[in-house]
């Protein structure tokens, strides 16, 4: 919760700067307002919006919760407080809800396509700078599971890393002695041959990057026979139109950056009663 408070405080400061010019001349008294949905989708951002309302000292009652489906015209929340506070908080409050809800809505579209399978939906590190926790929270609300939150929770060797490594097996042996015992090592592979080398070298997860369905099936059969403990992840240009094609390849997870970077904000507005 400490990180959320800090995030909200910085967001308010970004918009208010040295102070909202309307603040000191705003009409006195308490006012009521509503947040209205102007799009259909999955609501997210409530967790952050509640922290904002508490920090800015106005009453906020949500009629829907994170993860619930909302329809155009729904009243999402009812607000009450000083006009100066409600108006200085309006844009930050709405931005959080709109941005998070857009990501949650996109994630839910992917998640629904995988709901009857054993394949896990993962997001990626393709997030906006300084918004990773916020965007990955929204992704979770929509039904995805977070992949790495950063470079410190899984050792992933991508194609650029591999260009610097002459002997993968020796490198992984060294890595095992340096990283936490419970930390996994994932290796990005683009060919069947690379995958075999990575498995034999001791990888925990193989990322099948931009591979054909047939190649992934071939790798899966080899994995099942020789290294059944290794997880397979499919990644690279996987869209809503193609994601279900991967379900019979034997993979354990599908990752897609589109969950976050292709998400479109939902449209909300604040209206005073």
C-alpha positions as CSV (number, residue, x, y, z in Angstrom):
1,X,0.0,0.0,0.0
2,X,3.0,2.3,0.6
3,X,3.8,2.2,-3.1
4,X,0.3,3.1,-4.1
5,X,0.2,6.0,-1.7
6,X,3.4,7.3,-3.2
7,X,2.2,6.8,-6.8
8,X,-1.1,8.6,-6.0
9,X,0.7,11.5,-4.3
10,X,3.0,12.0,-7.3
11,X,0.1,11.8,-9.7
12,X,-1.8,14.5,-7.8
13,X,1.3,16.7,-7.7
14,X,1.9,16.3,-11.4
15,X,-1.5,17.7,-12.2
16,X,-1.8,20.3,-9.4
17,X,1.8,21.7,-9.6
18,X,2.0,24.7,-7.4
19,X,-1.8,24.6,-6.8
20,X,-5.0,24.5,-8.8
21,X,-5.9,28.1,-9.6
22,X,-9.5,27.4,-9.0
23,X,-8.9,26.0,-5.5
24,X,-9.0,29.2,-3.5
25,X,-11.9,30.8,-5.3
26,X,-14.1,27.7,-5.5
27,X,-17.7,28.0,-4.1
28,X,-17.9,26.9,-0.5
29,X,-19.9,24.0,0.8
30,X,-20.1,20.3,0.0
31,X,-21.1,18.9,-3.4
32,X,-22.1,15.5,-4.8
33,X,-20.9,14.0,-8.0
34,X,-21.0,10.7,-9.9
35,X,-18.6,8.9,-12.1
36,X,-20.3,7.6,-15.2
37,X,-19.2,4.9,-17.6
38,X,-19.3,5.8,-21.3
39,X,-18.0,2.5,-22.5
40,X,-18.5,-1.2,-21.8
41,X,-15.7,-3.1,-20.2
42,X,-14.0,-4.4,-17.1
43,X,-13.5,-2.0,-14.3
44,X,-10.1,-1.6,-12.7
45,X,-8.3,1.2,-10.8
46,X,-10.7,1.1,-7.8
47,X,-7.9,0.2,-5.5
48,X,-5.9,3.3,-6.5
49,X,-8.9,5.6,-6.7
50,X,-9.8,4.8,-3.1
51,X,-6.3,5.7,-1.9
52,X,-6.6,9.0,-3.8
53,X,-10.0,9.9,-2.3
54,X,-8.6,9.2,1.2
55,X,-5.5,11.3,0.5
56,X,-7.6,14.2,-0.8
57,X,-10.2,13.8,1.9
58,X,-13.4,13.4,-0.1
59,X,-16.1,10.7,0.3
60,X,-16.1,8.0,-2.4
61,X,-18.5,5.1,-2.6
62,X,-17.9,2.6,-5.5
63,X,-20.9,0.8,-6.8
64,X,-18.7,-1.7,-8.7
65,X,-15.5,-3.3,-7.8
66,X,-12.2,-4.2,-9.6
67,X,-12.8,-7.0,-12.1
68,X,-16.6,-6.4,-12.5
69,X,-18.0,-5.9,-16.0
70,X,-19.6,-2.4,-16.5
71,X,-21.8,-1.1,-19.2
72,X,-22.2,2.3,-20.8
73,X,-24.4,4.5,-18.6
74,X,-23.5,2.8,-15.3
75,X,-22.8,4.9,-12.3
76,X,-19.5,3.6,-11.1
77,X,-19.0,5.7,-8.0
78,X,-20.6,8.4,-6.0
79,X,-18.5,11.2,-4.6
80,X,-19.0,14.0,-2.0
81,X,-16.8,16.7,-0.8
82,X,-15.7,20.3,-1.3
83,X,-15.9,21.6,-4.8
84,X,-12.2,22.6,-4.8
85,X,-11.1,19.1,-3.8
86,X,-13.4,17.2,-6.2
87,X,-12.4,19.3,-9.1
88,X,-8.7,19.3,-8.4
89,X,-8.8,15.5,-8.1
90,X,-11.1,14.9,-11.1
91,X,-8.6,14.3,-13.9
92,X,-6.2,12.2,-11.8
93,X,-9.1,10.1,-10.4
94,X,-10.6,9.5,-13.9
95,X,-7.2,8.9,-15.5
96,X,-6.4,6.1,-13.1
97,X,-9.8,4.4,-13.6
98,X,-9.8,4.8,-17.4
99,X,-6.2,3.6,-18.0
100,X,-6.5,0.6,-15.6
101,X,-9.9,-0.3,-17.0
102,X,-8.7,-0.3,-20.6
103,X,-5.9,-2.8,-19.7
104,X,-8.2,-5.0,-17.6
105,X,-10.7,-5.0,-20.5
106,X,-8.0,-6.1,-23.0
107,X,-6.6,-8.7,-20.6
108,X,-10.1,-10.2,-20.0
109,X,-10.6,-10.6,-23.8
110,X,-7.4,-12.8,-23.9
111,X,-8.2,-14.6,-20.7
112,X,-11.7,-15.6,-21.9
113,X,-10.1,-17.4,-24.9
114,X,-8.0,-19.5,-22.6
115,X,-10.5,-20.2,-19.8
116,X,-11.2,-23.8,-20.9
117,X,-7.6,-24.7,-21.3
118,X,-4.6,-25.3,-18.9
119,X,-2.6,-22.6,-20.6
120,X,-1.6,-19.6,-18.4
121,X,-2.0,-16.0,-19.8
122,X,1.0,-13.8,-19.0
123,X,1.7,-10.1,-19.6
124,X,5.2,-8.7,-20.3
125,X,7.6,-6.0,-19.2
126,X,6.4,-3.8,-22.1
127,X,5.0,-1.2,-19.8
128,X,5.2,2.6,-19.7
129,X,8.1,3.9,-17.6
130,X,7.3,4.3,-13.9
131,X,3.8,2.7,-14.5
132,X,4.7,-1.0,-14.3
133,X,3.1,-1.8,-10.9
134,X,0.0,0.1,-11.9
135,X,-0.3,-1.5,-15.4
136,X,0.5,-5.0,-14.2
137,X,-2.1,-4.6,-11.4
138,X,-4.7,-3.7,-14.1
139,X,-3.6,-6.8,-16.1
140,X,-4.1,-9.0,-13.1
141,X,-7.6,-7.6,-12.6
142,X,-8.5,-8.5,-16.1
143,X,-7.4,-12.1,-15.7
144,X,-3.7,-12.3,-16.7
145,X,-0.9,-13.5,-14.5
146,X,2.2,-11.3,-14.2
147,X,5.4,-12.4,-15.9
148,X,8.5,-10.7,-14.5
149,X,7.9,-7.5,-12.6
150,X,11.5,-6.6,-13.3
151,X,15.0,-7.9,-13.9
152,X,15.3,-9.0,-10.4
153,X,12.7,-11.8,-10.1
154,X,13.7,-14.1,-12.9
155,X,16.9,-14.5,-15.0
156,X,15.7,-14.4,-18.6
157,X,18.3,-14.8,-21.3
158,X,17.0,-13.2,-24.4
159,X,18.5,-13.3,-27.9
160,X,20.6,-10.2,-27.0
161,X,22.0,-11.9,-23.9
162,X,22.8,-15.1,-25.8
163,X,25.0,-13.1,-28.2
164,X,27.3,-12.4,-25.3
165,X,27.4,-16.0,-24.0
166,X,29.8,-18.5,-25.6
167,X,28.8,-21.5,-23.5
168,X,25.3,-21.6,-22.3
169,X,25.6,-24.7,-20.1
170,X,28.6,-23.2,-18.2
171,X,26.9,-19.9,-17.9
172,X,23.9,-21.4,-16.3
173,X,26.0,-23.4,-13.9
174,X,27.7,-20.1,-12.8
175,X,24.3,-18.4,-12.6
176,X,22.9,-21.1,-10.3
177,X,25.6,-20.3,-7.7
178,X,24.9,-16.5,-7.9
179,X,21.1,-16.2,-8.0
180,X,18.5,-17.3,-5.4
181,X,17.9,-21.0,-5.1
182,X,14.2,-20.5,-5.9
183,X,14.8,-18.2,-8.9
184,X,14.0,-19.6,-12.3
185,X,16.1,-19.3,-15.5
186,X,14.3,-18.7,-18.8
187,X,15.9,-18.9,-22.2
188,X,14.4,-17.3,-25.3
189,X,14.7,-19.6,-28.3
190,X,13.8,-19.1,-32.0
191,X,14.5,-22.5,-33.3
192,X,14.1,-26.2,-32.4
193,X,17.9,-26.6,-32.1
194,X,18.2,-23.7,-29.8
195,X,15.5,-25.1,-27.5
196,X,17.3,-28.4,-27.2
197,X,20.5,-26.7,-26.3
198,X,18.8,-24.6,-23.7
199,X,17.0,-27.6,-22.1
200,X,20.2,-29.6,-21.9
201,X,22.0,-26.6,-20.5
202,X,19.6,-26.5,-17.5
203,X,16.9,-23.9,-18.3
204,X,13.7,-24.0,-16.2
205,X,11.6,-22.3,-18.9
206,X,11.9,-22.2,-22.7
207,X,10.4,-19.2,-24.4
208,X,9.3,-20.2,-27.9
209,X,9.7,-16.9,-29.6
210,X,7.9,-16.3,-32.9
211,X,7.8,-20.0,-33.7
212,X,5.4,-21.9,-35.9
213,X,2.8,-24.1,-34.3
214,X,4.4,-27.2,-35.8
215,X,7.8,-26.3,-34.3
216,X,6.4,-25.7,-30.9
217,X,4.6,-29.1,-31.0
218,X,7.9,-30.7,-31.9
219,X,9.7,-29.0,-29.0
220,X,6.8,-30.0,-26.7
221,X,7.1,-33.7,-27.6
222,X,10.9,-33.6,-27.0
223,X,10.3,-31.8,-23.7
224,X,7.7,-34.3,-22.5
225,X,10.0,-37.2,-23.3
226,X,13.3,-35.8,-22.0
227,X,12.8,-32.9,-19.7
228,X,9.1,-33.0,-18.4
229,X,9.9,-30.5,-15.6
230,X,10.7,-27.7,-18.0
231,X,7.9,-25.1,-18.8
232,X,7.2,-23.9,-22.3
233,X,6.1,-20.3,-23.0
234,X,4.9,-19.1,-26.4
235,X,5.5,-15.5,-27.3
236,X,5.8,-13.1,-30.2
237,X,3.0,-11.4,-32.1
238,X,0.3,-13.4,-30.5
239,X,-3.0,-11.6,-30.9
240,X,-6.7,-12.2,-30.1
241,X,-7.1,-13.7,-33.6
242,X,-4.3,-16.2,-33.2
243,X,-4.0,-17.1,-29.5
244,X,-6.3,-20.1,-29.6
245,X,-4.2,-21.7,-32.3
246,X,-1.5,-22.3,-29.7
247,X,-3.6,-24.2,-27.3
248,X,-3.0,-27.7,-28.8
249,X,0.8,-27.2,-29.1
250,X,1.6,-28.5,-25.6
251,X,2.7,-25.1,-24.1
252,X,2.2,-24.1,-20.5
253,X,1.9,-20.3,-21.0
254,X,1.3,-17.6,-23.6
255,X,2.7,-14.1,-23.1
256,X,1.5,-11.0,-24.9
257,X,2.6,-7.4,-24.6
258,X,-0.6,-6.4,-26.4
259,X,-2.5,-6.9,-23.1
260,X,-1.0,-3.6,-22.0
261,X,0.4,-1.7,-24.9
262,X,-2.6,-2.2,-27.2
263,X,-5.2,-1.5,-24.6
264,X,-7.5,1.4,-25.2
265,X,-8.7,3.5,-22.3
266,X,-12.4,3.2,-21.4
267,X,-14.2,6.5,-21.3
268,X,-15.5,7.8,-18.0
269,X,-16.8,11.2,-16.9
270,X,-17.5,13.0,-13.6
271,X,-20.9,14.8,-13.3
272,X,-22.0,17.0,-10.5
273,X,-25.6,16.4,-9.2
